[in-house]
Each structure stands twice: as C-alpha cells, then as structure tokens.
Amino acid sequence: MTVIKPQSKTSDHFDVMIIGAGLAGLSLARQLLLNSDKRILLVDKRSQIPSPHQKVGEATVQMSAYYFSKVLDLEEHLLREHFMKYNLRFYWKTAGRENRNFEDYGQAYIRNLSNIASYQLDRNKLEAEMLRLNLECPNFTFRKSVANLDVSLSDTGPHSLCFKTDGEAVSLECSWIVDTSGRGKFLARKEGLLRENPIRHGASFFWVEGLVNIEKLTDRSPQEIRLKKERAATGHLPIWLATNHFCGEGFWFWVIPLQGKTSLGLVYDNQTFPRERISSLPKLIDWICEEFPLFARDLPYRKILDHSSLKDFSYDCKQTISPSRWAIAGEAGRFTDPLYSPGGDLIALHNTLIADAILTRDASELRSKAQLYEHLMKSCYGAYVPSFAVSYDVLGDQEAMTLKYTWELTVYFAFYVFPFINDLFTTKGFIPVYFSKFAHLGLVNSNLQTFIKDYYHWKKFARQPASGPAFNDFMELGPLRNAESTFYRVGVSVEEAGDILDAQVRNLLELARFIVAHVCSIVVDDERALSNRPFVESINPYDVGLDIEKIRERYAKFADSREVYQWPFDPFVLQRFRTEGKKMHARDKLPKMLADGAPSFAGVGGR
Ligand SMILES: Cc1cc2nc3c(=O)[nH]c(=O)nc-3n(C[C@H](O)[C@H](O)[C@H](O)COP(=O)(O)OP(=O)(O)OC[C@H]3O[C@@H](n4cnc5c(N)ncnc54)[C@H](O)[C@@H]3O)c2cc1C
C-alpha cells in the first residue's frame, strides 16, 4: 500500500481531493491554488490529460469567460491560443428560397462586441495550460490512470479514499472531496443523488479541419461579399468568430471557430427530432446539407478530425454541496442544455462557491453557507430549465426566438453576470437579498416561456412567413441595453447591489409586459395595441397566457382609447416582423392546445 505525499510536504493528508481533471476539476484546483495554501490532490482515470479528442464546452459567455480570464488569470493565454468570441448569432432560412446562399438567411445578433470579452475555447489546449500551471505549484499533486477509486465520506473526521495507479494501491485521507468527474458522476452515483429533469435533448458533433467561414458560403464574389448592403445592419466584424446557430423548430446547429479547425454540432429535442436521420456522421452531414443547403458547398469536402454524440445529455442532481465537506461541480452534478453555453457558467459559479466553502474555517458558518450555496446552485440551474424544457420549439421562428432570447439574456446579464463580476455571491449578506429579488422572476419566467411557445405555434398557423430575410440586433430592445449597463457597475456594496437588482426587476417586468403587448398587437393585427395605455396597463406580467379570443375581446374593450402608454424604450423595433395573416380562419387550424383555450389572458388583476 502506497501513501501519496503532497509534493514538498511530508503529510499523507490532503486538504482537498478533486476527482476528474476536466474543465471543472482543473479550474477549481487553479482557483484554490491562486487563493490559498491548500494542499490539493487531483486524480483522473485517463492516462492522457487532456485527451486528444473533441470536448464540447467550447463557447464561453460573459460569466464563464470572466471566470477563466480574470478570476483564474488566464487572459493572456486565452488571447494567444484561442479566438476571442463575437457574441452569439442565430440564423433562419427564408421561406420560398433555396437557402443555398448565406444572404438567404435571416439573422439575429448583437452587433457590438461585449464589454466582457468571451472566447471560443479549444478545451484541450486550455486544460493542458491549466494542468501545466497547477503543476508549477508545490501544493498540487496530480495522479492519472487512477482505477478502482473508492471514497468513504465522513460527517466528522477526514474522508478516506483509496485507488490504484500504475498498479499500486494507494490510500489516504483528505478534509474535502470535490467530484468533478463529468458524466462519470462518481459521487452522485455512489451517494444516490442522481435525479432526472424534464429536458430530453441529444447532440451529435464533430470537428473539421480549417475554418468554415459561413459568410463565404454563397455565389457572391469576394468583392460582392465585402460590399453587400446587409453590412449596413451587420457591420464588418468577422461573424465567423461568433457562436453561430442555424435554427429550426426544436433544434439548432452550431458553428464555432477554433484555431485551425471548426467545431460543428447539432442539438435537438428528442421528442420532436427524427434522430434516426443523423445516426452516423455521413447521415448527419447529409441532413445538415439538406436542412441548411449553404453547407452543401463546404462540409462534404472537409477533412473530419473527430466525431461524437450524446443521445440524452441533461440531468439534475439532488445535492451538490454539503457541510460534511464534499461538493460536486461541472457535469458531475447538474447539466441542462448547451444553448447559450451555461455549462461553463455553472462551473464558474459552483467552483467559486465551493472554493469559498473550502476556505471557511468555522463549522457553523460552513453549515449556513452550505445551505445557502445549495439553494443558490439549485435556483440558478432551475431557472434555466423552462428555457429548454418548455420553449425549445420557438427556435423555429426568428421573431419568437428574439422575444425568448431577449428575455433570457436580460435576466442573465442582470441576475447572473452582474453579481458574479462583483464577487457578490460570496459576499456576506448578499444571497438573501438576491433571492428576495430573483423570486419575482420565477413565475413570470415560466409563464412567459409557455406564452412565447404558444405564440410560436399560433403564428405558424395564422400568419404568413416573412417574405425576405430579416436582420435584428437584440440590443435594439431597451431593457436588454439597460441590463447590460450593469456590467459597468463594479465594486458595489450589498446595499447598492440590492438597489440595482430592484431596478432590474422593474426593467424585467416591463420587458415581460412589452413581450405580451407586442404579441397581442400581432394577434389583434393592430400595432396601436402596443401603445394603447389602458390595454397595456391591463397586462399583468405575473399572469400571462395566450388565449386568442380573450385577447381580442379585451382589446376590443380598450381599442377606442387615445391614451398613449409611455414605454421607457422604443416599443416599435420589432415591426419588421409583422406579416400578413393567412387567408383562413386561424382558429380552424390552431394547434389543439390553443384552440381549446390556454390559460387566461394577461391582464387579470391589472398592474
Ligand atoms: C452537446 C454539448 C455542447 C456543449 N457546449 C458547451 C459550450 O459551448 N459552452 C459551455 O460552457 N458548455 C458547453 N457544454 C457543457 C460542457 O461540455 C460542460 O460544462 C463541461 O464539459 C463539463 O466539464 P467537466 O470538467 O465537468 O467534465 P469533463 O471535462 O468531462 O471532465 C471529467 C473528467 O473526470 C474524469 N473522470 C470521470 N470519472 C472518473 C473517475 N471515476 N475517477 C477519476 N476520474 C474520472 C474524466 O476522465 C474527465 O477527465 C456542452 C455540453 C454538451 C452536452
């Protein structure tokens, strides 16, 4: 039996043992090494770290990017070895066109680069760099090729564990155990913590050699590409640097540039998507070229570097942190869906909370922190679930998706990014304040997700498709700009943060009211509904549902009013999405759930 000794130390006791040297484990180790003198043992079952294969988790967004670049101090590495990311962009085919050319597609995007830089990660390079940096630290010990890992958790004393490495049996003790074993879910399996969630999505993804520059997938000449009129809306930044999403009902296909290669992947809802059509890589490529014909110019001729798939990747976990000094981060715990890339964000949040718990000496303080942090982890995960479980269909329409994403991004900027970049989640007294504000949004969010989904299905049956590609910048909607302004509120106290979040709750409720008012104005086919004061004021953001007849009845009551509702932003920016009604009685063809009468129309109870 061998006892591993921390490098340069004689003790056989580690402060923290981390299981799994992926994104979550390596970054937690780095965070602890940067902020403490804890002795850390990181183990992985693989013999090669990082593996040469494609690992998804390539796109970062503000929170994860801030974590890797600023908190983990990897900014220079990220700028040297990875591409800076140019936001998220979404594309839709145009009805009646062949969609063989890039310019056939409608686009929704944020034109300006975010003030918080984000990156497209070659995960293997990033993980290699984090391992290298961690190994420079004498308090860090790493063991690969670990097998037969067994852990015995203790409520009072140190945890004990044993494993085999290079044929040797090892046993030791540690104060904390953090499981970051990814889909291995080591602790969740062992402790009976596995839990299902309602998201049943799958993915199939691959790397190709070289850059797939989607703007070049066209008949246009290089000069025509440079001088195209659409640039008046889109500008000149290289759009291939974005996480580019080609969307359809219940699925999306990503195009992510990495240095020297491109990552491509399809994510789909198992309940609606014909999975058998993509059951092999050649079938997947055929499907992509058929669904989004511009790719037929490129993908069939590319050298494939790697391919993998996951049939059903989403799950919950009963508990991810305990006062008994164990925790779970990354995919070893909870995972929702990669749309909007929340995986890295949840790693950033969990690792930050776990590192803070590990550095808490007082047992009673640890108990109360563990309870708060568990609640926070659950809530931040749970808030994403309706976005993926309820309204994935909405990916099929640019306007409906714009409503959905603007809402979700506004919540994200104000309630995830702003507190995170201010270290507020680990500032004493903040979390109860946060929950008192965040709680306003749960019901509004879940109702809105259903409302937008119902609108999507109604629109499909009742309205003509757009006659040409539309271009819209999500930032045209004032509430999103308002939420983004919180990125410039830095170094705030808990009290100041509470005031800022109060203002953001008001901002979000006004956005919810706007979304309902906009949809109603389409349903009643009268854009004046959007500024009709008594009608808009009758919308209660906490009580939202799409019942077409009730909306029409209610508007009829107020239609003669000349009083104007004063929106704090321009409410007419989505007018480009107004299309003609179809020449039929919409109700004849409505999906059953709508025709039967959905939940009551917003407005019950008023403001
Ligand atoms: C289709 C898809 C696309 C995604 N895209 C994005 C994205 O664009 N952006 C984003 O932020 N997130 C994305 N994610 C999420 C992202 O992939 C995860 O957040 C991330 O990979 C999780 O990293 P991890 O460290 O938890 O797990 P991993 O990176 O898988 O690391 C786990 C490690 O644990 C080791 N291990 C497992 N079992 C044991 C054991 N018993 N003993 C020892 N070691 C063990 C493994 O060998 C491995 O090295 C995506 C997820 C999916 C499914």
The ligand as a Gaussian input file, in Angstrom:
#p B3LYP/6-31G(d) Opt

LIG

0 1
 C      -23.538000      18.997000     -26.767000
 C      -22.933000      19.850000     -25.699000
 C      -22.369000      21.070000     -26.036000
 C      -21.833000      21.887000     -25.038000
 N      -21.342000      23.117000     -25.358000
 C      -20.936000      23.943000     -24.377000
 C      -20.454000      25.236000     -24.673000
 O      -20.391000      25.641000     -25.837000
 N      -20.052000      26.021000     -23.647000
 C      -20.097000      25.601000     -22.341000
 O      -19.743000      26.355000     -21.444000
 N      -20.503000      24.360000     -22.045000
 C      -20.923000      23.544000     -23.012000
 N      -21.322000      22.285000     -22.699000
 C      -21.146000      21.837000     -21.317000
 C      -19.707000      21.438000     -21.116000
 O      -19.403000      20.407000     -22.007000
 C      -19.504000      21.021000     -19.684000
 O      -19.851000      22.086000     -18.833000
 C      -18.066000      20.637000     -19.400000
 O      -17.556000      19.781000     -20.371000
 C      -18.024000      19.933000     -18.082000
 O      -16.686000      19.741000     -17.712000
 P      -16.347000      18.784000     -16.520000
 O      -14.992000      19.148000     -16.053000
 O      -17.458000      18.761000     -15.567000
 O      -16.316000      17.329000     -17.175000
 P      -15.198000      16.693000     -18.118000
 O      -14.486000      17.727000     -18.881000
 O      -15.865000      15.591000     -18.859000
 O      -14.128000      16.099000     -17.118000
 C      -14.407000      14.993000     -16.311000
 C      -13.099000      14.283000     -16.009000
 O      -13.346000      13.338000     -14.988000
 C      -12.628000      12.128000     -15.303000
 N      -13.302000      11.024000     -14.593000
 C      -14.527000      10.509000     -14.834000
 N      -14.795000       9.503000     -13.961000
 C      -13.719000       9.400000     -13.147000
 C      -13.391000       8.559000     -12.071000
 N      -14.232000       7.623000     -11.605000
 N      -12.189000       8.712000     -11.482000
 C      -11.308000       9.646000     -11.908000
 N      -11.574000      10.479000     -12.946000
 C      -12.754000      10.358000     -13.549000
 C      -12.708000      12.056000     -16.810000
 O      -11.671000      11.248000     -17.329000
 C      -12.540000      13.526000     -17.191000
 O      -11.197000      13.889000     -17.385000
 C      -21.843000      21.450000     -23.683000
 C      -22.385000      20.208000     -23.357000
 C      -22.936000      19.419000     -24.350000
 C      -23.530000      18.107000     -23.970000

